[in-house]
């Protein structure tokens, strides 16, 4: 099965990369790709604050919401028609 993850390519986060890694390790998943087009309205100003608050409440490491360079998603570029699209 080929799974494509659609996300805001202007603001990729570490958890996006972790999600792609985990999906690719699942049994039955032959390929994982990413559609990293910029979102329609850009990144909401309060999104970073929300991620920090979530990390505090759930005692998570705060680095999961840190930005990564868009080039880190280049490894997930795959041609072909996906069987499933996860639109984040």
C-alpha positions in Angstrom: 0.0 0.0 0.0 1.2 3.5 -0.9 0.3 6.1 1.7 0.7 9.8 1.0 0.7 12.4 3.8 -0.4 15.9 2.8 0.9 18.6 5.1 1.8 22.3 5.2 5.2 22.2 3.5 6.0 25.8 4.6 6.1 24.7 8.3 7.2 21.1 8.6 7.7 19.9 12.2 9.7 17.1 13.8 6.5 15.2 14.5 5.8 15.1 10.8 9.1 13.4 10.1 8.4 11.0 13.0 5.0 10.2 11.6 6.5 9.4 8.2 9.1 7.2 9.8 6.5 5.2 11.8 4.2 4.8 8.8 7.0 3.4 6.7 7.7 0.8 9.3 4.1 -0.6 9.5 3.5 -4.0 8.0 1.7 -3.8 4.6 3.0 -0.3 3.8 5.2 -0.5 0.7 5.7 3.3 0.2 5.2 6.5 2.1 5.3 9.8 0.4 4.6 13.4 1.3 2.7 16.2 -0.5 4.2 19.3 1.1 2.4 22.1 -0.6 2.1 25.4 1.4 -1.2 25.7 3.4 -3.8 28.1 2.1 -3.6 30.7 4.9 -0.1 30.2 6.3 0.8 29.2 9.8 -1.5 30.5 12.6 0.3 32.8 15.0 -0.9 30.9 18.0 0.0 27.4 16.8 3.5 27.4 18.3 2.0 28.5 21.7 -0.5 25.7 21.5 2.2 23.1 20.9 4.2 24.4 23.9 1.1 24.3 26.1 0.3 20.7 24.9 3.9 19.7 25.8 3.5 21.1 29.3 0.2 19.6 30.0 1.1 16.1 28.8 4.7 16.3 29.9 6.1 15.8 26.4 9.4 16.8 25.1 9.0 20.2 23.6 11.1 19.4 20.6 8.5 17.5 18.7 6.9 20.7 17.4 10.1 22.3 16.5 10.4 23.2 12.8 12.6 21.2 10.4 14.0 22.4 7.1 11.7 21.6 4.2 14.6 19.8 2.7 14.2 17.1 5.4 11.0 16.0 3.6 12.8 15.5 0.3 13.5 11.8 1.1 9.8 11.2 1.2 9.1 12.3 -2.4 7.8 9.3 -4.4 6.0 9.2 -7.7 2.8 7.2 -8.3 -0.8 7.2 -7.2 -1.3 6.6 -3.5 -3.8 4.1 -2.2 -4.5 6.3 0.8 -4.1 10.1 1.5 -3.8 11.4 5.0 -4.6 15.2 4.8 -3.1 17.0 7.8 
